[in-house]
Structure formats: structure tokens, C-alpha cells
Amino acid sequence: MERFAAAFVFPEGEAGGGPAGGGGGLGGDRPARQQARHYQMLSELQALVKQLPSSSQQRLSYTILSDLALALLDGTVFEIVQGLLDIQHLTERNLYNQRLKLQTEHRALKQETFRKHKEDQQSCQPHNLPLLKATQQQEMEAMEQRIHTELRMMDEKIVLELDQKVVDQQSTLEKAGVCGFYITTNPQELTLQMNMLELIRKLQQREMQPRQPFA
């Protein structure tokens, strides 16, 4: 039920500062450099979009990709996504371990019940055996129902906690100014957000590739 498809990696050596076109003071070439950087990232995003299904490509317009490129300029969003992913993976591991522990307890309970029933049958008087077996059958059915209920409640807890993580991720990225992210349960919007996260991941992988040193 993982919401992020793969790991995100925070980039190295990204330049600071806001989007191109703002601010004054020293470093007069900064807006020009940021504009060139923006065009470069936009071009890479446009190339990456072509790898997505056609239905997703149609929704990722030039304006959306341009806004996304602006949000990614200083590398902060990469760091935010990495933090969100780390939290999600930790949550998923904890939930998995809780469910695994519950299943282990259930197996132990079954084994102990079988052992006790067998011992009781061996020590039971023959004329009382039918009644004992009927009682034990009721105990087994009650135990199976308890196990079924506990597993269902655990699975419901897992779904709720993972859904809450999606809400947290949407809210955090919206506050960070990443276009397309807001709290929603609409399947089409969720798919679009997941596609955008995939674009961020792939772009970050490109950013992490070694660059040729200056001569």
C-alpha cells in the first residue's frame, strides 16, 4: 500500500535563492542563471512526462510542469519529499511488525489450544468424550472468530494510518508551494500527485548523476 513508488534522494550542491525574476542587490547574474536553470529543469520534466501513460501526460500541462520546475529550483522540495518518504517507510515497517506480531500470537494460541485439547481428550473418560469434543469445537470456533476479528481490526488500523500519511504528505507539499498538491481523496487527483512524485524522483536521480568538472 505504499504511496510513494520508490526512494527519493536529496540533491547535492543546489543553488540557494528563490525563483527566477525576483530580488535585487548583488549578484546581478543570479536571475539569469536561475532562469536558465528553470528552463533546464522544465525541459527535463517534459522529457520525463513522455514516459508516463498518455492519460497522465494530458493532465501535466506546460504550466504545471513550469510551476513544478520553479518549486524544485533550490532543492528544498527534494529534502521535504525524502523526509516524508522516511516517515512513511518507518510507519509501514512498524505496522507490518505489529501485524506480524499479532499473527505470531495467533499461531501460538492455536498451538496451545490444540495441545490442551489433545491432553484433555487423552485423560477423558470414554463416556464423556463426545461432550468434551463438542465443547472443544465451540472453543475452536470462538477462537477462530476472535482471530478473524483481531486481524480485521488490525487491517483497518493499517489502512487508516496509511491514509493519514497521504493526507500529511499532501498538506506538507501544498504548504511547500508544490503545485498540484492539496488534500483530496479523488482517485484521479491521487494518480496525478503520484505521477508528479515520480517525476520528482526521476529528476532527482538525474540531478545526482556526476557532472563533468570544469576544465
C-alpha positions as CSV (number, residue, x, y, z in Angstrom):
1,M,0.0,0.0,0.0
2,E,2.9,2.1,-0.4
3,R,2.0,5.6,-1.7
4,F,5.5,6.6,-3.0
5,A,6.7,4.2,-5.7
6,A,10.4,4.4,-4.9
7,A,13.0,6.2,-2.8
8,F,13.7,9.9,-3.2
9,V,17.3,11.3,-2.8
10,F,18.1,14.8,-1.7
11,P,20.3,16.5,-4.3
12,E,23.8,17.8,-3.8
13,G,25.0,21.4,-4.4
14,E,21.8,23.0,-5.4
15,A,22.0,26.8,-5.6
16,G,20.0,28.8,-3.0
17,G,17.6,31.6,-3.6
18,G,14.0,31.9,-4.8
19,P,12.5,31.5,-8.3
20,A,13.9,33.5,-11.2
21,G,12.9,37.0,-11.8
22,G,12.7,38.4,-8.3
23,G,15.0,40.2,-5.9
24,G,17.8,42.7,-6.4
25,G,21.1,43.6,-4.8
26,L,24.5,42.0,-5.5
27,G,25.0,39.1,-8.0
28,G,23.2,40.6,-11.0
29,D,23.6,37.3,-12.9
30,R,21.6,35.3,-10.4
31,P,18.2,35.9,-12.1
32,A,19.6,34.9,-15.4
33,R,21.3,31.8,-14.0
34,Q,18.1,30.8,-12.2
35,Q,16.1,31.3,-15.4
36,A,18.5,29.1,-17.3
37,R,18.3,26.5,-14.5
38,H,14.5,26.7,-14.6
39,Y,14.4,26.1,-18.4
40,Q,16.8,23.2,-18.0
41,M,14.6,21.5,-15.3
42,L,11.5,22.2,-17.3
43,S,13.0,20.6,-20.3
44,E,14.0,17.5,-18.3
45,L,10.5,17.3,-16.8
46,Q,8.9,17.5,-20.2
47,A,11.1,14.6,-21.4
48,L,10.2,12.6,-18.3
49,V,6.5,13.1,-18.8
50,K,6.7,11.3,-22.1
51,Q,7.4,8.1,-20.1
52,L,4.0,8.3,-18.3
53,P,0.7,6.9,-19.7
54,S,-0.9,9.2,-22.2
55,S,-3.8,10.0,-19.9
56,S,-1.3,11.4,-17.3
57,Q,0.6,13.3,-20.0
58,Q,-2.6,15.2,-21.0
59,R,-3.1,16.4,-17.4
60,L,0.5,17.5,-16.9
61,S,0.3,20.7,-18.9
62,Y,3.2,23.1,-19.6
63,T,2.0,25.4,-16.9
64,I,2.0,22.7,-14.3
65,L,5.5,21.5,-15.3
66,S,6.8,25.0,-15.3
67,D,5.5,25.7,-11.8
68,L,6.9,22.3,-10.6
69,A,10.3,23.2,-12.0
70,L,10.2,26.5,-10.1
71,A,9.4,24.7,-6.9
72,L,12.3,22.4,-7.4
73,L,14.9,25.1,-8.1
74,D,16.6,25.3,-4.7
75,G,16.4,21.6,-3.8
76,T,14.2,22.1,-0.8
77,V,11.3,20.0,-2.1
78,F,13.7,17.1,-2.7
79,E,14.6,17.3,1.0
80,I,10.9,17.5,2.0
81,V,9.9,14.5,-0.1
82,Q,12.8,12.5,1.4
83,G,11.6,13.3,4.9
84,L,8.1,12.3,4.0
85,L,9.2,9.1,2.5
86,D,11.4,8.2,5.5
87,I,8.4,8.8,7.8
88,Q,6.2,6.7,5.6
89,H,8.6,3.8,5.4
90,L,9.1,3.9,9.2
91,T,5.3,3.8,9.6
92,E,4.9,0.9,7.2
93,R,7.6,-1.1,8.9
94,N,6.0,-0.5,12.3
95,L,2.6,-1.5,11.1
96,Y,4.0,-4.6,9.3
97,N,5.7,-5.6,12.5
98,Q,2.6,-5.1,14.6
99,R,0.6,-7.3,12.2
100,L,3.4,-9.9,12.2
101,K,3.4,-10.0,16.0
102,L,-0.4,-10.4,16.1
103,Q,-0.1,-13.3,13.6
104,T,2.6,-14.9,15.7
105,E,0.5,-14.6,18.8
106,H,-2.4,-16.2,17.0
107,R,-0.3,-19.2,15.9
108,A,0.9,-19.7,19.4
109,L,-2.7,-19.5,20.7
110,K,-3.8,-22.2,18.2
111,Q,-0.9,-24.5,19.0
112,E,-1.5,-24.2,22.7
113,T,-5.3,-24.8,22.3
114,F,-4.6,-27.9,20.1
115,R,-2.2,-29.2,22.7
116,K,-4.6,-28.7,25.6
117,H,-7.5,-30.2,23.7
118,K,-5.4,-33.3,22.9
119,E,-4.3,-33.7,26.5
120,D,-7.9,-33.3,27.8
121,Q,-9.1,-36.0,25.3
122,Q,-6.4,-38.4,26.4
123,S,-7.3,-38.1,30.0
124,C,-11.1,-38.0,29.4
125,Q,-13.3,-40.9,30.3
126,P,-14.7,-42.6,27.2
127,H,-18.3,-41.9,28.0
128,N,-17.6,-38.1,28.5
129,L,-15.6,-37.8,25.2
130,P,-18.5,-36.8,22.9
131,L,-19.4,-33.9,25.2
132,L,-15.8,-32.9,25.6
133,K,-15.3,-32.8,21.8
134,A,-18.4,-30.7,21.4
135,T,-17.2,-28.2,24.0
136,Q,-13.8,-28.1,22.4
137,Q,-15.3,-27.5,19.0
138,Q,-17.2,-24.5,20.4
139,E,-13.9,-23.2,21.9
140,M,-12.2,-23.5,18.5
141,E,-14.9,-21.7,16.7
142,A,-14.8,-18.9,19.2
143,M,-11.1,-18.7,18.9
144,E,-11.2,-18.5,15.1
145,Q,-13.8,-15.8,15.3
146,R,-11.6,-13.8,17.7
147,I,-8.6,-14.2,15.4
148,H,-10.6,-13.1,12.4
149,T,-11.9,-10.0,14.3
150,E,-8.5,-9.0,15.6
151,L,-6.9,-9.3,12.1
152,R,-9.7,-7.3,10.5
153,M,-9.3,-4.5,13.1
154,M,-5.6,-4.5,12.6
155,D,-6.0,-4.2,8.8
156,E,-8.5,-1.3,9.3
157,K,-6.0,0.4,11.5
158,I,-3.2,0.0,8.9
159,V,-5.5,1.5,6.2
160,L,-6.4,4.4,8.4
161,E,-2.8,5.2,9.3
162,L,-1.6,5.0,5.8
163,D,-4.4,7.2,4.6
164,Q,-3.5,9.7,7.2
165,K,0.1,9.6,6.0
166,V,-1.2,10.5,2.5
167,V,-3.1,13.5,4.0
168,D,0.0,14.6,5.8
169,Q,2.1,14.4,2.6
170,Q,-0.5,16.3,0.6
171,S,-0.7,19.0,3.2
172,T,3.1,19.3,3.6
173,L,3.7,19.6,-0.1
174,E,0.9,22.1,-0.5
175,K,2.4,24.3,2.2
176,A,5.8,24.0,0.5
177,G,4.2,25.5,-2.6
178,V,4.3,22.4,-4.9
179,C,1.6,22.8,-7.5
180,G,-1.0,20.1,-7.7
181,F,-0.8,19.0,-4.1
182,Y,-3.7,19.5,-1.8
183,I,-5.8,17.3,0.5
184,T,-8.0,15.1,-1.7
185,T,-9.3,11.5,-1.9
186,N,-10.3,11.8,-5.6
187,P,-8.6,8.8,-7.3
188,Q,-7.7,10.8,-10.5
189,E,-6.1,13.6,-8.4
190,L,-4.2,11.0,-6.3
191,T,-2.9,9.4,-9.5
192,L,-1.8,12.8,-10.8
193,Q,0.0,13.5,-7.5
194,M,1.7,10.1,-7.6
195,N,2.8,10.9,-11.2
196,M,4.3,14.2,-10.1
197,L,6.1,12.5,-7.2
198,E,7.5,10.0,-9.8
199,L,8.7,12.9,-11.9
200,I,10.4,14.5,-8.9
201,R,12.1,11.2,-8.0
202,K,13.4,10.6,-11.6
203,L,14.5,14.2,-11.9
204,Q,16.4,13.9,-8.6
205,Q,18.1,10.8,-9.8
206,R,19.3,12.8,-12.8
207,E,20.5,15.6,-10.6
208,M,22.6,13.1,-8.6
209,Q,24.4,11.9,-11.6
210,P,28.1,13.0,-11.6
211,R,28.7,16.1,-13.7
212,Q,31.7,16.8,-15.8
213,P,34.2,19.1,-13.8
214,F,35.1,22.4,-15.3
215,A,38.3,22.5,-17.2
